[in-house]
Amino acid sequence: MDIKVLGTGCKKCIALYNLINETLTELDISAKVEKVEDITQIVQYGVMLTPGLVINGKVKISGKVLSKGDVKKYIQEEI
């Protein structure tokens, strides 16, 4: 599984990145998690508001921090 957190390093982006890693640990799922901070790469995904979440190449959200339940749902959809 390939997960990208899109954002320029704001508090919300960091919070989402940490929540993703925490949730993966709880679910005992291994994944490549990457922070994408380059604005050019972020825009290539069509994301105009950060943070953004991309799982296996699919944009799941942009512009908000998710609850842990939402993160679990998006991860489990891609298993």
N, CA, C and O atoms as a printed pandas DataFrame, in Angstrom:
     atom_number atom_name residue_name chain_id  residue_number  x_coord  y_coord  z_coord
0              1         N          MET        A               1    0.845   -1.168    0.000
1              2        CA          MET        A               1    0.000    0.000    0.000
2              3         C          MET        A               1    0.895    1.236    0.000
3              4         O          MET        A               1    1.903    1.295    0.703
4              5         N          ASP        A               2    0.505    2.207   -0.795
5              6        CA          ASP        A               2    1.265    3.445   -0.929
6              7         C          ASP        A               2    0.375    4.600   -0.475
7              8         O          ASP        A               2   -0.687    4.839   -1.049
8              9         N          ILE        A               3    0.816    5.309    0.556
9             10        CA          ILE        A               3    0.033    6.416    1.116
10            11         C          ILE        A               3    0.864    7.684    1.058
11            12         O          ILE        A               3    2.039    7.701    1.424
12            13         N          LYS        A               4    0.219    8.748    0.585
13            14        CA          LYS        A               4    0.880   10.050    0.537
14            15         C          LYS        A               4    0.023   11.069    1.283
15            16         O          LYS        A               4   -1.189   11.149    1.085
16            17         N          VAL        A               5    0.675   11.842    2.140
17            18        CA          VAL        A               5    0.025   12.961    2.804
18            19         C          VAL        A               5    0.542   14.211    2.103
19            20         O          VAL        A               5    1.737   14.504    2.128
20            21         N          LEU        A               6   -0.374   14.938    1.482
21            22        CA          LEU        A               6   -0.009   16.117    0.718
22            23         C          LEU        A               6   -0.173   17.362    1.587
23            24         O          LEU        A               6   -1.239   17.594    2.157
24            25         N          GLY        A               7    0.878   18.151    1.682
25            26        CA          GLY        A               7    0.804   19.390    2.449
26            27         C          GLY        A               7    2.170   20.004    2.619
27            28         O          GLY        A               7    3.194   19.325    2.532
28            29         N          THR        A               8    2.171   21.282    2.860
29            30        CA          THR        A               8    3.426   22.028    2.917
30            31         C          THR        A               8    4.062   22.046    4.299
31            32         O          THR        A               8    5.046   22.755    4.508
32            33         N          GLY        A               9    3.530   21.293    5.237
33            34        CA          GLY        A               9    4.136   21.208    6.557
34            35         C          GLY        A               9    3.363   21.912    7.653
35            36         O          GLY        A               9    3.900   22.142    8.736
36            37         N          CYS        A              10    2.112   22.257    7.394
37            38        CA          CYS        A              10    1.295   22.930    8.413
38            39         C          CYS        A              10    0.912   21.933    9.515
39            40         O          CYS        A              10    1.131   20.729    9.378
40            41         N          LYS        A              11    0.346   22.444   10.593
41            42        CA          LYS        A              11   -0.033   21.583   11.720
42            43         C          LYS        A              11   -1.026   20.508   11.315
43            44         O          LYS        A              11   -0.928   19.371   11.775
44            45         N          LYS        A              12   -1.983   20.853   10.457
45            46        CA          LYS        A              12   -2.977   19.867   10.020
46            47         C          LYS        A              12   -2.332   18.749    9.209
47            48         O          LYS        A              12   -2.709   17.584    9.334
48            49         N          CYS        A              13   -1.370   19.107    8.386
49            50        CA          CYS        A              13   -0.676   18.105    7.567
50            51         C          CYS        A              13    0.115   17.144    8.456
51            52         O          CYS        A              13    0.098   15.932    8.245
52            53         N          ILE        A              14    0.793   17.690    9.431
53            54        CA          ILE        A              14    1.574   16.874   10.369
54            55         C          ILE        A              14    0.642   15.988   11.182
55            56         O          ILE        A              14    0.946   14.819   11.418
56            57         N          ALA        A              15   -0.495   16.537   11.614
57            58        CA          ALA        A              15   -1.463   15.754   12.394
58            59         C          ALA        A              15   -1.997   14.582   11.578
59            60         O          ALA        A              15   -2.131   13.474   12.099
60            61         N          LEU        A              16   -2.302   14.817   10.301
61            62        CA          LEU        A              16   -2.800   13.732    9.453
62            63         C          LEU        A              16   -1.726   12.674    9.236
63            64         O          LEU        A              16   -2.015   11.478    9.282
64            65         N          TYR        A              17   -0.493   13.103    9.001
65            66        CA          TYR        A              17    0.618   12.165    8.812
66            67         C          TYR        A              17    0.773   11.277   10.051
67            68         O          TYR        A              17    0.916   10.061    9.930
68            69         N          ASN        A              18    0.746   11.880   11.228
69            70        CA          ASN        A              18    0.881   11.115   12.470
70            71         C          ASN        A              18   -0.301   10.174   12.671
71            72         O          ASN        A              18   -0.122    9.043   13.123
72            73         N          LEU        A              19   -1.508   10.632   12.338
73            74        CA          LEU        A              19   -2.698    9.800   12.487
74            75         C          LEU        A              19   -2.648    8.593   11.550
75            76         O          LEU        A              19   -3.054    7.494   11.929
76            77         N          ILE        A              20   -2.156    8.792   10.343
77            78        CA          ILE        A              20   -2.008    7.684    9.389
78            79         C          ILE        A              20   -1.077    6.621    9.969
79            80         O          ILE        A              20   -1.407    5.435    9.973
80            81         N          ASN        A              21    0.076    7.048   10.454
81            82        CA          ASN        A              21    1.044    6.088   11.004
82            83         C          ASN        A              21    0.501    5.380   12.237
83            84         O          ASN        A              21    0.710    4.178   12.402
84            85         N          GLU        A              22   -0.189    6.106   13.098
85            86        CA          GLU        A              22   -0.788    5.507   14.296
86            87         C          GLU        A              22   -1.834    4.465   13.910
87            88         O          GLU        A              22   -1.884    3.384   14.496
88            89         N          THR        A              23   -2.652    4.785   12.945
89            90        CA          THR        A              23   -3.714    3.876   12.509
90            91         C          THR        A              23   -3.135    2.630   11.855
91            92         O          THR        A              23   -3.621    1.525   12.097
92            93         N          LEU        A              24   -2.112    2.791   11.035
93            94        CA          LEU        A              24   -1.468    1.636   10.417
94            95         C          LEU        A              24   -0.899    0.695   11.476
95            96         O          LEU        A              24   -1.004   -0.525   11.350
96            97         N          THR        A              25   -0.302    1.262   12.512
97            98        CA          THR        A              25    0.236    0.451   13.603
98            99         C          THR        A              25   -0.875   -0.321   14.297
99           100         O          THR        A              25   -0.737   -1.517   14.555
100          101         N          GLU        A              26   -1.977    0.358   14.601
101          102        CA          GLU        A              26   -3.108   -0.290   15.270
102          103         C          GLU        A              26   -3.699   -1.414   14.429
103          104         O          GLU        A              26   -4.088   -2.455   14.959
104          105         N          LEU        A              27   -3.764   -1.200   13.116
105          106        CA          LEU        A              27   -4.332   -2.211   12.227
106          107         C          LEU        A              27   -3.320   -3.278   11.824
107          108         O          LEU        A              27   -3.670   -4.250   11.154
108          109         N          ASP        A              28   -2.061   -3.097   12.234
109          110        CA          ASP        A              28   -0.971   -4.008   11.896
110          111         C          ASP        A              28   -0.847   -4.180   10.376
111          112         O          ASP        A              28   -0.764   -5.294    9.858
112          113         N          ILE        A              29   -0.838   -3.037    9.688
113          114        CA          ILE        A              29   -0.715   -3.011    8.230
114          115         C          ILE        A              29    0.565   -2.278    7.881
115          116         O          ILE        A              29    0.845   -1.207    8.420
116          117         N          SER        A              30    1.335   -2.854    6.984
117          118        CA          SER        A              30    2.543   -2.162    6.535
118          119         C          SER        A              30    2.212   -1.392    5.262
119          120         O          SER        A              30    1.487   -1.871    4.389
120          121         N          ALA        A              31    2.759   -0.202    5.186
121          122        CA          ALA        A              31    2.530    0.647    4.021
122          123         C          ALA        A              31    3.683    1.618    3.892
123          124         O          ALA        A              31    4.357    1.946    4.869
124          125         N          LYS        A              32    3.893    2.065    2.687
125          126        CA          LYS        A              32    4.871    3.124    2.446
126          127         C          LYS        A              32    4.122    4.440    2.631
127          128         O          LYS        A              32    3.194    4.745    1.881
128          129         N          VAL        A              33    4.530    5.219    3.634
129          130        CA          VAL        A              33    3.883    6.500    3.918
130          131         C          VAL        A              33    4.872    7.611    3.599
131          132         O          VAL        A              33    6.006    7.617    4.079
132          133         N          GLU        A              34    4.420    8.544    2.783
133          134        CA          GLU        A              34    5.293    9.615    2.328
134          135         C          GLU        A              34    4.606   10.968    2.526
135          136         O          GLU        A              34    3.411   11.119    2.268
136          137         N          LYS        A              35    5.383   11.942    2.987
137          138        CA          LYS        A              35    4.899   13.322    3.049
138          139         C          LYS        A              35    5.335   14.013    1.765
139          140         O          LYS        A              35    6.519   14.025    1.428
140          141         N          VAL        A              36    4.383   14.579    1.063
141          142        CA          VAL        A              36    4.682   15.311   -0.162
142          143         C          VAL        A              36    4.486   16.789    0.134
143          144         O          VAL        A              36    3.361   17.241    0.345
144          145         N          GLU        A              37    5.582   17.541    0.150
145          146        CA          GLU        A              37    5.521   18.950    0.509
146          147         C          GLU        A              37    5.736   19.880   -0.686
147          148         O          GLU        A              37    5.549   21.091   -0.571
148          149         N          ASP        A              38    6.127   19.321   -1.827
149          150        CA          ASP        A              38    6.358   20.124   -3.014
150          151         C          ASP        A              38    5.023   20.522   -3.639
151          152         O          ASP        A              38    4.233   19.663   -4.030
152          153         N          ILE        A              39    4.779   21.820   -3.731
153          154        CA          ILE        A              39    3.489   22.326   -4.195
154          155         C          ILE        A              39    3.181   21.871   -5.621
155          156         O          ILE        A              39    2.018   21.643   -5.952
156          157         N          THR        A              40    4.189   21.737   -6.458
157          158        CA          THR        A              40    3.975   21.279   -7.834
158          159         C          THR        A              40    3.431   19.852   -7.849
159          160         O          THR        A              40    2.513   19.542   -8.608
160          161         N          GLN        A              41    3.994   18.992   -7.018
161          162        CA          GLN        A              41    3.509   17.605   -6.941
162          163         C          GLN        A              41    2.096   17.560   -6.362
163          164         O          GLN        A              41    1.261   16.775   -6.812
164          165         N          ILE        A              42    1.832   18.402   -5.366
165          166        CA          ILE        A              42    0.503   18.431   -4.738
166          167         C          ILE        A              42   -0.551   18.807   -5.773
167          168         O          ILE        A              42   -1.599   18.167   -5.857
168          169         N          VAL        A              43   -0.276   19.837   -6.554
169          170        CA          VAL        A              43   -1.225   20.313   -7.564
170          171         C          VAL        A              43   -1.446   19.257   -8.648
171          172         O          VAL        A              43   -2.535   19.186   -9.218
172          173         N          GLN        A              44   -0.441   18.443   -8.942
173          174        CA          GLN        A              44   -0.598   17.385   -9.945
174          175         C          GLN        A              44   -1.683   16.384   -9.556
175          176         O          GLN        A              44   -2.264   15.731  -10.422
176          177         N          TYR        A              45   -1.954   16.263   -8.267
177          178        CA          TYR        A              45   -3.036   15.392   -7.800
178          179         C          TYR        A              45   -4.394   16.093   -7.853
179          180         O          TYR        A              45   -5.420   15.476   -7.570
180          181         N          GLY        A              46   -4.406   17.377   -8.212
181          182        CA          GLY        A              46   -5.654   18.127   -8.255
182          183         C          GLY        A              46   -6.072   18.653   -6.898
183          184         O          GLY        A              46   -7.207   19.096   -6.723
184          185         N          VAL        A              47   -5.166   18.608   -5.938
185          186        CA          VAL        A              47   -5.459   19.058   -4.575
186          187         C          VAL        A              47   -5.106   20.542   -4.460
187          188         O          VAL        A              47   -3.967   20.944   -4.698
188          189         N          MET        A              48   -6.098   21.338   -4.093
189          190        CA          MET        A              48   -5.883   22.775   -3.933
190          191         C          MET        A              48   -5.887   23.192   -2.466
191          192         O          MET        A              48   -5.377   24.256   -2.114
192          193         N          LEU        A              49   -6.465   22.349   -1.614
193          194        CA          LEU        A              49   -6.487   22.599   -0.175
194          195         C          LEU        A              49   -5.773   21.450    0.529
195          196         O          LEU        A              49   -6.015   20.282    0.225
196          197         N          THR        A              50   -4.905   21.783    1.458
197          198        CA          THR        A              50   -4.186   20.751    2.203
198          199         C          THR        A              50   -4.714   20.689    3.626
199          200         O          THR        A              50   -5.283   21.667    4.113
200          201         N          PRO        A              51   -4.540   19.579    4.293
201          202        CA          PRO        A              51   -3.834   18.393    3.839
202          203         C          PRO        A              51   -4.657   17.587    2.841
203          204         O          PRO        A              51   -5.883   17.687    2.782
204          205         N          GLY        A              52   -3.952   16.802    2.076
205          206        CA          GLY        A              52   -4.583   15.870    1.162
206          207         C          GLY        A              52   -4.118   14.465    1.486
207          208         O          GLY        A              52   -3.013   14.269    1.992
208          209         N          LEU        A              53   -4.949   13.504    1.198
209          210        CA          LEU        A              53   -4.606   12.106    1.440
210          211         C          LEU        A              53   -4.776   11.325    0.147
211          212         O          LEU        A              53   -5.849   11.331   -0.457
212          213         N          VAL        A              54   -3.705   10.649   -0.276
213          214        CA          VAL        A              54   -3.720    9.831   -1.482
214          215         C          VAL        A              54   -3.328    8.414   -1.073
215          216         O          VAL        A              54   -2.272    8.202   -0.477
216          217         N          ILE        A              55   -4.181    7.451   -1.395
217          218        CA          ILE        A              55   -3.891    6.046   -1.101
218          219         C          ILE        A              55   -3.925    5.281   -2.415
219          220         O          ILE        A              55   -4.925    5.293   -3.133
220          221         N          ASN        A              56   -2.820    4.620   -2.714
221          222        CA          ASN        A              56   -2.682    3.843   -3.951
222          223         C          ASN        A              56   -3.060    4.669   -5.178
223          224         O          ASN        A              56   -3.722    4.180   -6.094
224          225         N          GLY        A              57   -2.627    5.927   -5.178
225          226        CA          GLY        A              57   -2.837    6.791   -6.332
226          227         C          GLY        A              57   -4.193    7.463   -6.405
227          228         O          GLY        A              57   -4.452    8.226   -7.336
228          229         N          LYS        A              58   -5.075    7.193   -5.427
229          230        CA          LYS        A              58   -6.426    7.770   -5.428
230          231         C          LYS        A              58   -6.527    8.853   -4.357
231          232         O          LYS        A              58   -6.215    8.608   -3.191
232          233         N          VAL        A              59   -6.960   10.044   -4.749
233          234        CA          VAL        A              59   -7.155   11.132   -3.784
234          235         C          VAL        A              59   -8.398   10.813   -2.968
235          236         O          VAL        A              59   -9.491   10.650   -3.510
236          237         N          LYS        A              60   -8.209   10.726   -1.648
237          238        CA          LYS        A              60   -9.323   10.399   -0.754
238          239         C          LYS        A              60   -9.940   11.656   -0.142
239          240         O          LYS        A              60  -11.162   11.750   -0.024
240          241         N          ILE        A              61   -9.115   12.608    0.244
241          242        CA          ILE        A              61   -9.631   13.847    0.832
242          243         C          ILE        A              61   -8.677   14.988    0.521
243          244         O          ILE        A              61   -7.523   14.777    0.150
244          245         N          SER        A              62   -9.185   16.195    0.681
245          246        CA          SER        A              62   -8.325   17.372    0.676
246          247         C          SER        A              62   -8.981   18.440    1.539
247          248         O          SER        A              62  -10.202   18.594    1.563
248          249         N          GLY        A              63   -8.131   19.165    2.242
249          250        CA          GLY        A              63   -8.594   20.302    3.016
250          251         C          GLY        A              63   -9.074   20.039    4.423
251          252         O          GLY        A              63   -9.613   20.943    5.061
252          253         N          LYS        A              64   -8.897   18.820    4.934
253          254        CA          LYS        A              64   -9.330   18.574    6.313
254          255         C          LYS        A              64   -8.544   17.433    6.937
255          256         O          LYS        A              64   -7.977   16.587    6.245
256          257         N          VAL        A              65   -8.525   17.433    8.267
257          258        CA          VAL        A              65   -7.938   16.332    9.014
258          259         C          VAL        A              65   -9.066   15.359    9.330
259          260         O          VAL        A              65  -10.136   15.761    9.788
260          261         N          LEU        A              66   -8.825   14.114    9.090
261          262        CA          LEU        A              66   -9.838   13.083    9.296
262          263         C          LEU        A              66   -9.845   12.571   10.728
263          264         O          LEU        A              66   -8.872   12.732   11.464
264          265         N          SER        A              67  -10.944   11.959   11.107
265          266        CA          SER        A              67  -10.995   11.231   12.373
266          267         C          SER        A              67  -10.278    9.898   12.165
267          268         O          SER        A              67  -10.056    9.475   11.030
268          269         N          LYS        A              68   -9.924    9.250   13.252
269          270        CA          LYS        A              68   -9.267    7.951   13.142
270          271         C          LYS        A              68  -10.188    6.948   12.448
271          272         O          LYS        A              68   -9.721    6.105   11.683
272          273         N          GLY        A              69  -11.479    7.034   12.709
273          274        CA          GLY        A              69  -12.431    6.139   12.057
274          275         C          GLY        A              69  -12.439    6.310   10.545
275          276         O          GLY        A              69  -12.501    5.330    9.803
276          277         N          ASP        A              70  -12.377    7.554   10.090
277          278        CA          ASP        A              70  -12.332    7.818    8.648
278          279         C          ASP        A              70  -11.043    7.286    8.036
279          280         O          ASP        A              70  -11.056    6.706    6.951
280          281         N          VAL        A              71   -9.937    7.486    8.736
281          282        CA          VAL        A              71   -8.645    6.994    8.237
282          283         C          VAL        A              71   -8.696    5.477    8.102
283          284         O          VAL        A              71   -8.261    4.929    7.089
284          285         N          LYS        A              72   -9.221    4.799    9.111
285          286        CA          LYS        A              72   -9.345    3.333    9.054
286          287         C          LYS        A              72  -10.182    2.904    7.856
287          288         O          LYS        A              72   -9.831    1.961    7.147
288          289         N          LYS        A              73  -11.296    3.607    7.637
289          290        CA          LYS        A              73  -12.189    3.268    6.532
290          291         C          LYS        A              73  -11.457    3.390    5.198
291          292         O          LYS        A              73  -11.532    2.485    4.366
292          293         N          TYR        A              74  -10.753    4.495    4.988
293          294        CA          TYR        A              74  -10.043    4.694    3.720
294          295         C          TYR        A              74   -8.931    3.675    3.517
295          296         O          TYR        A              74   -8.718    3.206    2.399
296          297         N          ILE        A              75   -8.221    3.329    4.586
297          298        CA          ILE        A              75   -7.161    2.322    4.480
298          299         C          ILE        A              75   -7.758    0.955    4.159
299          300         O          ILE        A              75   -7.268    0.247    3.279
300          301         N          GLN        A              76   -8.815    0.589    4.875
301          302        CA          GLN        A              76   -9.415   -0.726    4.666
302          303         C          GLN        A              76  -10.050   -0.853    3.282
303          304         O          GLN        A              76  -10.121   -1.957    2.743
304          305         N          GLU        A              77  -10.513    0.253    2.698
305          306        CA          GLU        A              77  -11.040    0.220    1.331
306          307         C          GLU        A              77   -9.972   -0.180    0.318
307          308         O          GLU        A              77  -10.282   -0.738   -0.735
308          309         N          GLU        A              78   -8.730    0.105    0.639
309          310        CA          GLU        A              78   -7.638   -0.127   -0.312
310          311         C          GLU        A              78   -6.853   -1.404   -0.057
311          312         O          GLU        A              78   -5.889   -1.693   -0.768
312          313         N          ILE        A              79   -7.248   -2.156    0.932
313          314        CA          ILE        A              79   -6.547   -3.420    1.229
314          315         C          ILE        A              79   -6.900   -4.459    0.179
315          316         O          ILE        A              79   -6.418   -5.590    0.242
